[in-house]
């Protein structure tokens, strides 16, 4: 489902009532799992990163039906919602194409990019940052 946020160096989970793991020892933030997946991609492990992103998102959306009411925290062992509903966490998905193309935010917004195509499809022109410089 993701990475253990609250674990000892040997990988074992912290006690259930630990002050560090107040959300629960298996708690994880969906957006942070995508950040981890993108870190794998930028580090040259695209297959691992994509697999992690796919499994995590599939569990949240297909397994638990959280398409638009994205949970703030889920249980890493079962994928169930622990806390909150934060739709904006879904915005993290928009950073995945940048990681896959191994670019940064500037490249992701350049002419012909995904952001540019979305803006043009919506009737807006994406201003090139170089034009205003």
Backbone bond lengths (Angstrom), bond angles and torsions (degrees), N, CA, C in turn:
res aa  C-N    CA-C-N  psi(-1)  N-CA   C-N-CA  omega(-1)  CA-C   N-CA-C  phi
1 X - - - 1.459 - - 1.515 111.13 -
2 X 1.330 118.32 -28.93 1.463 120.81 -177.95 1.505 110.36 173.93
3 X 1.303 116.78 -148.60 1.466 122.09 178.48 1.518 108.97 -112.44
4 X 1.298 115.99 148.02 1.462 120.41 178.66 1.526 109.22 -72.39
5 X 1.315 116.87 116.81 1.462 121.04 178.26 1.526 111.78 -78.80
6 X 1.310 116.88 -34.53 1.458 121.59 -174.04 1.516 109.64 -118.70
7 X 1.328 116.69 82.71 1.455 121.58 -177.50 1.521 110.20 -138.17
8 X 1.315 113.53 157.16 1.459 120.21 173.85 1.530 108.28 -77.77
9 X 1.331 117.41 165.66 1.470 119.54 179.32 1.530 113.95 -56.83
10 X 1.350 117.48 -26.94 1.464 119.24 179.48 1.531 112.73 -83.71
11 X 1.349 116.90 0.09 1.460 121.11 176.94 1.511 115.22 95.36
12 X 1.319 118.38 -7.71 1.462 119.87 178.90 1.525 109.69 -76.39
13 X 1.335 114.72 148.00 1.469 120.24 -177.97 1.522 110.90 -71.03
14 X 1.327 115.45 149.13 1.463 120.83 174.50 1.526 109.35 -68.81
15 X 1.323 118.07 160.27 1.465 120.05 175.97 1.529 111.22 -57.30
16 X 1.305 116.97 149.67 1.463 122.02 -176.78 1.522 112.83 -57.70
17 X 1.303 118.26 -32.80 1.465 121.32 -177.00 1.525 113.12 -101.57
18 X 1.296 118.71 27.16 1.451 122.55 179.43 1.524 110.29 -69.64
19 X 1.337 117.33 143.91 1.468 120.32 177.55 1.525 111.25 -68.48
20 X 1.313 117.02 -26.17 1.460 121.01 178.48 1.522 110.63 -72.74
21 X 1.317 116.81 -38.47 1.459 121.01 -175.99 1.525 111.52 -100.23
22 X 1.322 117.00 49.55 1.465 120.60 -175.61 1.524 113.07 -62.62
23 X 1.338 117.98 -23.45 1.468 120.63 176.54 1.526 111.32 -80.33
24 X 1.285 116.92 -13.31 1.464 122.63 -174.49 1.515 108.59 120.87
25 X 1.300 115.70 143.93 1.466 118.21 -172.36 1.517 114.10 -68.82
26 X 1.323 118.27 -15.65 1.466 120.30 178.33 1.525 112.31 -106.87
27 X 1.332 117.22 11.99 1.458 121.23 -176.05 1.521 112.05 -70.62
28 X 1.317 115.03 142.93 1.466 120.55 173.48 1.513 110.09 -149.79
29 X 1.308 115.42 152.88 1.448 122.98 179.54 1.531 108.28 -94.78
30 X 1.331 118.99 122.25 1.469 120.91 -178.40 1.525 113.95 -51.52
31 X 1.329 117.41 -43.18 1.466 119.42 -179.21 1.524 111.45 -62.89
32 X 1.321 117.14 -36.24 1.459 120.04 -179.38 1.522 112.10 -69.74
33 X 1.320 116.78 -30.32 1.468 118.98 175.64 1.529 109.35 -65.48
34 X 1.340 117.19 -37.94 1.458 119.29 176.77 1.525 111.27 -67.51
35 X 1.320 118.16 -34.74 1.461 120.50 175.53 1.533 109.40 -62.45
36 X 1.325 116.40 -42.60 1.469 119.97 176.69 1.530 110.34 -61.57
37 X 1.321 117.09 -44.35 1.468 120.78 178.82 1.528 110.87 -59.36
38 X 1.336 116.64 -43.06 1.464 119.75 179.16 1.524 111.76 -68.70
39 X 1.315 117.15 -31.96 1.468 120.14 175.94 1.518 109.76 -63.01
40 X 1.335 116.92 -42.67 1.471 119.90 174.65 1.526 110.58 -58.28
41 X 1.325 116.65 -44.13 1.471 120.51 -177.81 1.522 110.17 -62.83
42 X 1.340 117.49 -49.74 1.470 120.42 179.30 1.524 112.00 -62.42
43 X 1.338 117.38 -27.70 1.471 121.48 -179.64 1.523 112.07 -84.30
44 X 1.329 117.48 6.33 1.461 120.70 176.85 1.520 114.53 91.49
45 X 1.326 117.29 7.72 1.465 120.59 178.61 1.532 109.72 -111.15
46 X 1.340 114.90 60.27 1.466 120.92 -175.02 1.528 112.46 -59.63
47 X 1.327 117.50 -40.50 1.477 119.10 -179.41 1.525 111.14 -61.89
48 X 1.335 117.38 -45.15 1.470 120.43 178.08 1.519 110.95 -62.64
49 X 1.334 116.55 -44.36 1.455 120.74 -179.41 1.512 112.60 -63.04
50 X 1.318 116.79 -46.42 1.468 120.09 179.41 1.520 111.67 -65.45
51 X 1.318 116.49 -38.78 1.461 119.70 179.12 1.524 110.70 -64.20
52 X 1.331 116.83 -43.23 1.462 120.78 178.29 1.528 110.48 -62.33
53 X 1.328 117.30 -47.46 1.469 120.90 179.52 1.526 110.82 -60.87
54 X 1.318 117.02 -44.57 1.460 120.99 -178.61 1.525 111.55 -63.47
55 X 1.328 117.08 -49.08 1.466 120.10 -178.84 1.523 111.83 -62.97
56 X 1.323 116.23 -41.80 1.460 120.65 -179.27 1.529 110.52 -65.15
57 X 1.322 116.65 -49.76 1.467 120.76 -178.33 1.524 111.01 -66.24
58 X 1.320 116.78 -39.16 1.460 120.31 178.72 1.526 110.97 -62.23
59 X 1.312 117.15 -40.80 1.461 120.48 178.65 1.525 110.97 -64.07
60 X 1.326 116.59 -44.51 1.458 120.53 -177.15 1.528 111.64 -68.77
61 X 1.319 116.82 -47.22 1.466 120.70 -174.16 1.529 111.57 -84.19
62 X 1.324 117.27 -54.36 1.469 120.36 -175.87 1.528 112.39 -80.67
63 X 1.308 116.38 -42.72 1.455 120.21 -176.63 1.517 114.10 -74.39
64 X 1.343 116.50 -33.72 1.466 119.58 -174.96 1.523 113.48 -122.96
65 X 1.322 117.78 0.87 1.456 121.74 173.58 1.513 115.90 69.58
66 X 1.320 117.48 27.09 1.467 120.12 179.88 1.531 109.97 -98.77
67 X 1.312 117.14 73.49 1.459 120.72 -179.47 1.512 112.86 -81.25
68 X 1.321 117.23 -47.60 1.465 120.85 -176.45 1.517 112.06 -111.69
69 X 1.296 117.45 -21.68 1.463 120.52 179.22 1.522 109.19 -103.40
70 X 1.330 114.56 65.78 1.459 121.98 -174.28 1.527 111.01 -58.06
71 X 1.323 116.79 128.66 1.465 118.97 177.77 1.525 111.33 -68.67
72 X 1.309 115.40 146.49 1.456 120.76 176.15 1.523 109.74 -75.91
73 X 1.327 116.27 -39.70 1.459 121.74 179.59 1.530 108.14 -137.04
74 X 1.323 116.04 137.41 1.461 121.71 175.57 1.515 109.57 -125.19
75 X 1.319 115.15 159.89 1.473 120.47 173.41 1.514 108.33 -80.94
76 X 1.312 116.31 125.71 1.450 120.81 -179.69 1.512 113.81 -69.45
77 X 1.318 117.18 -23.54 1.464 119.31 -178.97 1.528 112.31 -83.81
78 X 1.338 118.36 -29.40 1.464 120.40 -178.92 1.528 113.36 -124.55
79 X 1.327 118.49 -14.70 1.454 121.68 -179.86 1.514 115.14 80.76
80 X 1.323 117.74 4.60 1.465 120.65 -178.77 1.519 110.94 -76.85
81 X 1.342 115.69 151.23 1.461 121.37 177.24 1.532 109.70 -64.16
82 X 1.318 116.11 133.23 1.455 122.39 175.03 1.520 109.44 -102.57
83 X 1.336 115.45 -41.75 1.457 119.02 -173.51 1.517 110.76 -156.02
84 X 1.303 115.90 140.45 1.453 124.11 164.25 1.507 118.06 72.75
85 X 1.316 112.87 167.44 1.455 123.71 175.20 1.515 106.25 -139.49
86 X 1.307 117.05 110.25 1.455 121.74 -177.52 1.519 109.56 -132.27
87 X 1.326 115.23 95.06 1.461 119.62 -178.32 1.526 112.08 -57.81
88 X 1.327 116.88 -36.02 1.459 119.43 -175.63 1.525 112.30 -60.26
89 X 1.327 117.90 -20.03 1.466 118.96 177.64 1.524 111.09 -62.80
90 X 1.324 116.51 -25.29 1.465 120.16 177.32 1.518 111.32 -64.32
91 X 1.323 117.26 -22.34 1.464 120.85 -179.54 1.526 111.63 -60.36
92 X 1.312 117.87 -23.17 1.457 121.31 179.51 1.526 111.02 -59.11
93 X 1.322 116.52 -28.63 1.455 120.25 179.27 1.524 111.60 -59.32
94 X 1.338 117.46 -29.76 1.464 121.12 -178.74 1.525 111.90 -68.76
95 X 1.298 118.53 -16.72 1.460 120.65 178.35 1.529 111.09 -83.79
96 X 1.309 117.87 -17.61 1.464 121.32 -177.68 1.540 112.70 -60.62
97 X 1.340 120.37 -43.48 1.476 118.66 177.08 1.526 113.36 -59.59
98 X 1.330 117.79 -34.45 1.470 119.86 177.34 1.520 110.21 -63.98
99 X 1.328 116.50 -43.26 1.465 119.58 178.84 1.525 110.73 -63.93
100 X 1.312 116.65 -41.71 1.468 119.98 -179.17 1.525 112.43 -65.02
101 X 1.331 116.32 -33.16 1.458 119.21 177.75 1.524 111.17 -89.91
102 X 1.355 116.03 2.49 1.467 123.48 177.41 1.523 111.28 54.72
103 X 1.333 114.37 48.57 1.458 121.01 178.07 1.523 109.31 -126.74
104 X 1.311 116.31 178.41 1.457 121.53 177.12 1.527 108.89 -108.68
105 X 1.323 117.24 -169.12 1.460 120.95 -175.80 1.526 111.78 -63.83
106 X 1.325 117.42 -33.48 1.468 120.08 178.51 1.528 110.50 -64.38
107 X 1.317 116.73 -45.76 1.460 119.97 178.69 1.518 111.88 -65.97
108 X 1.311 115.28 -33.75 1.458 120.32 -179.16 1.533 111.85 -69.52
109 X 1.330 117.37 -21.28 1.466 121.53 -178.67 1.528 112.89 -105.64
110 X 1.331 117.50 -0.11 1.462 121.50 -176.17 1.530 111.55 -67.49
111 X 1.322 115.75 166.05 1.464 120.46 176.79 1.523 110.39 -55.77
112 X 1.330 115.64 133.62 1.456 121.77 179.62 1.513 114.19 85.84
113 X 1.330 117.43 -6.97 1.469 121.26 -179.29 1.526 110.67 -76.24
114 X 1.312 115.87 174.16 1.459 121.01 177.99 1.526 111.00 -58.52
115 X 1.328 117.42 -46.02 1.461 120.77 -179.60 1.521 110.18 -61.83
116 X 1.318 117.03 -44.66 1.458 121.39 179.40 1.531 110.84 -60.77
117 X 1.315 116.58 -44.29 1.473 119.85 -179.39 1.522 111.50 -64.77
118 X 1.345 117.11 -39.44 1.470 120.43 178.41 1.523 109.89 -64.67
119 X 1.331 117.10 -45.88 1.464 120.38 179.49 1.522 111.85 -62.14
120 X 1.321 117.18 -42.83 1.470 120.43 179.08 1.527 111.31 -66.04
121 X 1.314 116.87 -37.71 1.467 119.87 177.89 1.523 110.65 -64.64
122 X 1.318 116.74 -29.81 1.461 121.37 178.36 1.515 113.00 -86.68
123 X 1.332 117.24 4.01 1.450 120.93 177.29 1.515 114.64 88.96
124 X 1.329 118.09 7.83 1.461 121.35 178.30 1.515 109.90 -108.54
125 X 1.301 116.09 147.22 1.453 121.24 176.70 1.521 108.63 -97.55
126 X 1.302 116.51 130.98 1.463 122.40 178.28 1.530 108.26 -82.63
127 X 1.343 116.18 112.36 1.467 119.34 178.95 1.516 109.89 -70.16
128 X 1.306 114.92 131.87 1.457 121.28 176.17 1.517 108.45 -74.42
129 X 1.341 119.24 125.24 1.472 121.65 -179.55 1.523 112.10 -56.43
130 X 1.316 117.81 -28.14 1.459 121.72 -179.89 1.523 111.87 -68.78
131 X 1.351 117.08 -28.89 1.458 121.05 -178.87 1.522 111.98 -68.03
132 X 1.331 117.71 -33.43 1.458 120.42 -177.40 1.529 112.70 -88.33
133 X 1.320 116.94 -5.74 1.466 120.18 -178.24 1.516 111.16 -78.31
